[in-house]
Amino acid sequence: MYRYKMKVILTESQYRKLLKENFDQKVSSSLSRMHEFSKKVVGDASMQLRFDFRFLVTYGAGIGAILQSVFDYLQGNFNGLDDTQIAGLAVMAVGVVFYENKDLRDPKSVINSLGLDKELESAVSFTDKLKLKFAHLLKLLGMSIHRVSNIVSYSFLIPILSIVIEIVTKHGINSTQFQTLLESLLTSGLIAVEGVALRDMLIKAAEMVEKKGVNQN
């Protein structure tokens, strides 16, 4: 039996187009998943706590990354809580830590009536530590955060950094792959960060990866 191999030669334009389609799909999948998760959790929390938390969704996919971390923490450390209770606790913890100017007395009283005071206290403590870690990362990336709530807008980086690290480690910051990834992120429509600031931040992150200043551990 004879096998024939056909070599397909792509032009630079065709290669970039295929590369962008691949990154668009990967980025869109990651960010859309976070965005849909945040809408579900915020919706469940609003219904349970009888409070309108929809303002959180305006922060795009970023809020989903923080909520996912807090949700997973509660799910792994407190047996017996259902998903709706975890949603309420996670959203309240994010509200307490990142939105100090919001009057959350009413939803907090609902949590108290459910006997979930200790769980909320633990969730707030975990979220506060998460805030400090992420604020430190943003400082390393050269970002000046004037309000604590602004951190939420940048938290989409939590899952995206792994893609940036992989691309820069394999291909370098000046590669077509990295430039195409930047384009995909800038045009995703799910990130509540200004384009120029986002580009500068991702380039800074890529430079740190090249200098071994950031790793996946």
C-alpha positions in Angstrom: 0.0 0.0 0.0 1.3 3.4 -1.0 0.6 6.5 1.0 0.8 10.0 -0.4 1.4 13.0 1.7 0.2 16.4 0.3 2.0 19.4 1.5 -0.3 22.4 1.9 1.4 25.8 1.7 -0.3 28.7 3.4 0.4 32.3 2.8 1.2 34.6 5.7 -2.3 36.1 5.5 -4.0 32.7 5.4 -1.9 31.5 8.4 -2.8 34.6 10.4 -6.5 34.1 9.6 -6.5 30.5 10.7 -4.5 31.4 13.9 -6.9 34.2 14.7 -9.9 32.0 14.3 -8.3 29.4 16.6 -7.5 32.1 19.3 -10.9 33.7 18.9 -12.6 30.4 19.6 -10.3 29.7 22.6 -10.6 33.2 24.1 -14.4 33.5 23.4 -15.0 30.1 25.0 -13.0 31.0 28.2 -14.5 34.5 28.6 -18.1 33.5 27.6 -18.0 30.6 30.1 -17.0 33.1 32.9 -19.6 35.6 31.8 -22.4 33.0 31.7 -21.3 31.6 35.1 -21.4 35.1 36.6 -24.9 35.8 35.3 -26.2 32.5 36.7 -24.6 33.0 40.1 -25.6 36.7 40.4 -29.2 35.8 39.3 -29.4 33.0 41.9 -28.0 35.3 44.6 -30.3 38.2 43.7 -33.4 35.9 44.0 -32.3 34.2 47.2 -31.2 37.4 49.0 -33.9 39.6 47.6 -31.3 42.2 46.4 -30.4 43.5 43.0 -26.8 42.4 42.4 -27.0 43.0 38.6 -24.4 45.8 38.8 -21.8 43.1 39.2 -22.4 41.7 35.7 -21.5 45.1 34.1 -17.8 44.2 34.9 -17.8 41.8 32.0 -16.2 38.4 32.2 -13.9 39.5 35.0 -16.4 39.1 37.8 -16.9 35.5 36.8 -13.2 34.6 37.5 -13.5 36.0 41.1 -16.9 34.4 41.7 -15.7 31.1 40.4 -12.8 31.1 42.8 -15.0 32.0 45.8 -17.7 29.5 44.7 -15.2 26.7 44.4 -13.7 27.6 47.9 -17.1 27.4 49.5 -18.1 24.2 47.7 -14.9 22.5 48.8 -14.9 23.6 52.4 -18.5 23.5 53.5 -20.5 20.4 53.1 -24.3 20.6 53.0 -24.6 23.9 51.2 -26.6 23.8 48.0 -25.6 25.8 44.9 -28.1 28.6 45.6 -26.7 29.1 49.1 -23.2 29.1 47.7 -24.2 31.6 45.1 -25.6 34.0 47.7 -22.5 33.7 49.9 -20.1 34.1 47.0 -21.8 37.2 45.7 -22.1 38.7 49.2 -18.4 38.1 49.9 -17.5 39.8 46.6 -19.8 42.7 47.4 -18.4 43.2 50.9 -14.8 43.1 49.8 -14.9 45.0 46.5 -17.9 47.3 46.9 -17.6 48.9 50.4 -19.8 51.8 49.4 -22.8 49.5 48.7 -25.4 49.2 51.5 -25.6 45.4 51.9 -27.4 45.3 55.3 -30.6 43.8 53.9 -29.0 40.8 52.0 -26.7 40.3 55.0 -29.7 40.0 57.3 -31.1 37.3 55.0 -27.9 35.3 55.4 -28.0 35.8 59.1 -31.6 34.4 59.2 -30.4 31.3 57.3 -27.7 30.7 59.9 -24.8 31.1 57.5 -22.9 33.8 59.4 -19.7 31.7 59.8 -19.8 30.6 56.2 -20.0 34.3 55.0 -17.2 35.3 57.4 -15.0 32.6 55.9 -15.9 33.5 52.3 -15.1 37.2 53.0 -11.7 36.3 54.5 -10.9 34.1 51.4 -12.1 36.9 49.0 -10.0 39.5 50.8 -6.9 37.3 50.4 -7.7 36.8 46.7 -8.0 40.6 46.4 -4.6 41.2 47.9 -2.9 38.6 45.7 -4.5 40.0 42.5 -3.7 43.6 43.5 -0.1 42.5 43.9 -0.1 40.9 40.4 -1.6 44.1 38.9 1.1 46.2 40.6 3.7 44.0 39.1 2.1 44.6 35.7 2.4 48.3 36.2 -1.3 49.0 36.8 -2.4 51.7 39.2 -5.7 50.8 40.9 -7.5 53.8 42.3 -10.5 52.0 43.5 -10.8 48.5 44.9 -13.7 47.7 42.7 -11.5 48.3 39.6 -9.7 45.1 40.4 -12.8 43.2 39.3 -12.5 44.5 35.8 -9.0 43.0 35.4 -9.7 39.6 37.0 -10.4 38.1 33.6 -6.6 37.7 33.6 -6.8 34.8 36.0 -7.6 32.2 33.3 -6.2 34.2 30.4 -2.6 34.5 31.8 -2.2 30.7 31.3 -2.8 31.2 27.5 -0.4 34.2 27.4 2.3 32.2 29.3 2.0 29.3 26.9 2.2 31.4 23.7 5.1 33.6 24.9 7.0 30.6 26.2 6.7 28.7 23.0 6.8 31.5 20.4 8.0 34.7 22.1 6.6 38.2 22.5 7.3 39.3 18.9 5.7 36.3 17.4 2.7 36.3 15.1 1.0 34.0 17.6 1.2 36.6 20.5 0.2 39.5 18.3 -2.8 37.5 17.1 -3.8 36.6 20.6 -3.7 40.2 21.6 -6.0 41.0 18.7 -8.4 38.3 19.8 -8.6 39.6 23.3 -9.0 43.2 22.3 -12.0 42.3 20.0 -13.7 39.8 22.3 -16.2 42.3 23.6 -16.4 40.6 27.0 -13.6 42.5 28.8 -14.5 45.7 30.7 -11.1 47.3 30.2 -10.0 50.0 27.7 -8.2 48.7 24.7 -4.9 50.6 25.2 -4.7 49.7 28.9 -5.4 46.1 28.1 -2.8 45.9 25.4 -0.1 47.6 27.6 -0.9 45.2 30.5 -0.7 42.1 28.3 2.5 43.2 26.8 3.9 43.8 30.3 2.8 40.4 31.3 4.5 38.9 28.2 7.7 40.7 29.0 7.7 39.3 32.5 7.1 35.8 31.2 10.1 36.2 28.8 12.2 37.3 31.8 10.9 34.4 33.9 9.2 36.9 36.2 5.9 35.0 35.9 5.3 31.3 36.0 2.3 29.0 36.2 2.9 27.9 39.7 
